[in-house]
Amino acid sequence: MILWLWLCWGFSTSAGQPDSELMARYLEEKLLADYSIMEQVARRVPRQAKFLQRLETRPRMSEFNVKSTIISRYAFTTVSCTMVNSGSEAREGVFEMQIPAAAFISNFTVSIGNKTYYGEVTGKEMKHSSDDKARHKKPPSPTDGRENGYETFKASVFIPRKMQARFLLHYEELLQRRLGKYEYTVSIRPQQLVGRLRVEVNILENSGIVSLEVPPLRNSKHKGNGKVEGDVSPPPSTVVGHTKTLAKVTFNPSVVEQTRIARNGILGDFIIRYDVNRELSVGDVQILNGYFVHYFAPTDLPPLPKNVVFVLDSSASMVGTKLKQTKEALFTILQDLRPEDHFNIIGFSNRIKVWQQDQLVPVTPNNIRDAKKYIHNMSPTGGTNINGALQTGAKLLNDYIAQNDIDARSVSLIIFLTDGRPTVGETLSSKILSNTKDAVRDKFCLFTIGIGNDVDHKLLERMALENCGMTRHFQEDEDAASHLKGFYDEIGTPLLSDIRVDYPEDNVEQVTQNFFPNYFNGSEIIIAGKLINRTTDSLHVEVTASNSKKYILLKTDVAIDLPSRNDIRGVPGLEDGKGDKNYIERAWSYLTIKELLNSRLKTDDNQEKDYLMEKAKSMALTYNFVTPFTVLKMKEAGLHSDPPQEEFISPSTDGIGEKLQSLQGHKAPPGIRRQQDKQRIKISKTSADGDPHFVIDFPSSKFSVCFNIDGEPGDILRLVSDHKESGVTVNGQLIGAPAPPNGHKKHRTYFSTITILSNKPDRSYLEITPKRIILDDGERLILSCDRSAVVRSSSLEVSISANSNITVTIRDTISFVILIHHYKKPAPYQRDHLGFYISNSKGLSSDSHGLLGQFLNHEVKLLQESLNTSRQQVGQNQTEALKPNPTNTLKVRGRLVPVVWKQRRIYNGQQEVDCWFAKNNADKLIDGSYKDYLASHPFDTGTSFGTINSL
């Protein structure tokens, strides 16, 4: 989109530039003053007369100011530019600004003297007029002003003599995460030195800002590069300050500093990169004023295997630098393939050459070496058979998927690169698109790359969109090798596949895309929608996905707060914004319009095209966005209207810190989910919990036995040991705490970590703490205990109920439940800890052992009934019933164990159990001494006393 706004018709002329640092210093002192003073200075300084006469050939830019606020990845940018005509006659002033191609312009205003012209977004007439007026507004072709990823906004006005014009441009964009960073870019190309040049960027991310960096100014080769080779420091005069959630970055170069960067005023791109804190959970869900946006970007996931086919253009047009850089990039990419990946290479011109016929080969040193030889020997010749190359690649990948027992969770993809248009074979774009879609059949994704100015951008873009891929375009004179490698890095590490995000249908509407074929490392999935029922307390969110051999279900309930909880109004420094106060709604509209545009691009149905166009146009008019279906028309606001005022937010970083209400989807307040999450779990009473108190249930004998273990902090107790038979071992590590006042113990101990190990059918382990769970079955996965989730593989399932419990099921025959005990205000003798419960022991063998495991398949007998009261009497006179006299005796494996009648609290304090209590660290009740059950480390799988094994 190149937007020309002609308020007066004329032709622009260029002015000469200063050619010395002395002149720069002179301008720095004088450009801040009125231009009438400049004329006097010119008469007093004859040496500068020639330059100042050239200066008068066009208006001088006295101010270039960019202010931006980024709230939760959504960026509002305001560009203010003031031009002064100090000449003796009216002259044309041209305001030109490169903006990201993904951004939407939301407002534009021009003020000349006491007249103000404002931009009004209206629907664009699709039929072009042929009258003379229309030809003046006809934009040039995209290649005339389009940069890689940027578009040029251009406005021209005549400025009367001795007057100034002020331009004010607003645009908005949703930042995309690539390679683990969000990148915000401002183009600073005023094309002349500016007396007052300032860029100010404010970032508010309540998830927490991490990895904030400001690299040197970026400029493409054909514009000159102000960056010193190897320099990674911020541009001169850059100031960076931030707290945990707020950041402020300013760039304010003097004229001297501008001269050192670029004397022609084309400084380059000012870039800010950052990321936010995140974890493997349902993601960051934010709700405000009836709208929500959901950011999902989990970390700490093992990569999925890839089946990839590289389809590379080797036609004659690739001769020289393009083919050389492509080869360099492929050499690096091949080296980055993982051992579990499979690949093949196709080179095409008018002929199609497949490196390895009818197969994809595994990644081995020999195969990588041979692939590099094949790429090295590729030579440019012939035409460009795009259709044939894609058909060959698709057939190769489809046959491999059908004929081989590939990993069901692996990701298959084609990476297609070309620098031209189809010249051989099928050359009709519509036919190539339909053929490609029929060949792919939604079995894999197609990623397209275009190099140079001769490629068919629309063809490559639509091929990627129709086949769940992405597209990139690189200029011929850019470093194609690094760009190609960078694009591969974006898609080279798939972490999840078949991601689906669901919300209750009766709670939400107009939700954007919620199914995604793949999630790549360093990227982010974004969904937005509207709430139907604003009176409900919470929004239920579920994310399902596949990861290697695991199935993952993440779920949570996000509180729907009163508007004031997530409203940024009233926060110091944020009072001036307007549309930014509804940033979540605008993010939703931005995403919705983008999806409508993509859907229209993909369809061939004219009726559907018209419907999608009208829907996108209607939404763009509602939110004042300039899109392909809307246009910005200038209107005069009146002869005496006030000058345009800048509308932006500038959050202060002084003293706000944690005063800001969290914009992140925080946990539901007490009462919403607590009763559901802390529900009573119907499991066996056999458990180890608390200090720690052990309970063994004997259902056939209709009583329970309990005992204590007075271990030392750091001790690791073997709870279940069945490594030789079922392959299962459970160990619990103790943490210490001071004893309560007036207590009989010297200290308390609790379980801080439960480790569950299994070696059948495959080796795996779980390490559980009150805060997180580590699952490792050859691929490491980290889960947070404060978010509900389900992870399922062929033989193991882990189900997390947020801040409540974890259920571990092994081969559907063994189940353990781990309770999470958190203290909001712990006493000195309290610690966050875990409780271990056996829910299903059918899969454990009769030879299982451990403090709990040894009793699972054995019965005990009560030899003496000491209670003189009936069960009913026990309930009526509990004090008398619990008296330990006379002593009772249990018979356990031929051993006689004295016990007393006791009552124990289990299940997180919500249930009590009556039991026969064995004193003295379960002396005679357990085999040997409790010290025989001490493991040497959490992964010790020893199955007999004195024997130590490791998983």
Buried (B, 14 or more C-beta within 10 A) or exposed (E): BBBBBEBEEBEEEEBEBBEEEEBBBBBBEBBEEBBEEBBEBBEEEEEBEEBBEBBBEBBBBBBBBBBBBBBBBBBBBBBBBBBBBBBEEBBBBBBBBBBBEBBBBBBBBBBBEEBBBBBEBEBBEEEEEEEEEEEEEEEEEEEEBBBEEBBBBBBBBBBBEBBBBBBBBBBBBBBEBBBBBBBBBBBBBBBBBBBBBBBBBBBBBBBEBEEBEBBBBBBBEEBEBBBEEEEEEBBBBBEBEBBBBBBBBBBBBBBBBBBBBBBBBBBBBBBBBBBBBBBBBBBBBBBBBBBBBBBBBBEBBBBBBBBBBBBBBBBBBBBEBBBEBBBBBBBBBBEEBEEBBBBBBBBBBBBBBBBBEEBBBEBEEEBBEBBBEBBEEBEBEBBBBBBBBBBBBBEBBBEBBEEEEBBEBBBBBBBBBBBBBBBBBBBEBEEBBBBBBEBBEEEBBBBBBBBBEEBBBEBBBBBBBBBBBBBBBBBBEBBBBBBBBBBBBBBBBBBBBBBEBBBEEEBBEEBBBBEBBBBBBBBBBBBBBBBBEEEBEBBBBBBBBBBBBBBBBBBBBBBBBEEEBBBBEEBEBBEBBEBBBBBBBBBBBBBBBBBBBBBBBBBEEEEEBEBBBEBBBBBBBEBBBBBBBBBBEBEEBEEEBEEBEBBBBBBEBEEBEEEBBBBBBBBBEEEBBBEEBBEEBEBBBBBBBBBBBBBBBBEEEEBBBBBBBBBEBEBBBBBBBBBBBBBBBBBBBBBBBBBEEEEEEEBBBBBBBBBBBBBBEBEBBBBBBBEBBBBBBEBEBBBBBBBBBBBBBEBBBBBBBBBBBBBBBBBEEBBBBBBBBEEEEEEEBBBBBBBBBBBBBEBBBEBBBBBBBBBBEEEBEBEEEBBEEEEEEBEEEEEEBBEBEEEBBBEBEEEEBBBBBBBBEBBBEEEEBBBBBBBEBBBBBBBEEBEEBBBEEBBBBBBEEEEEBEB
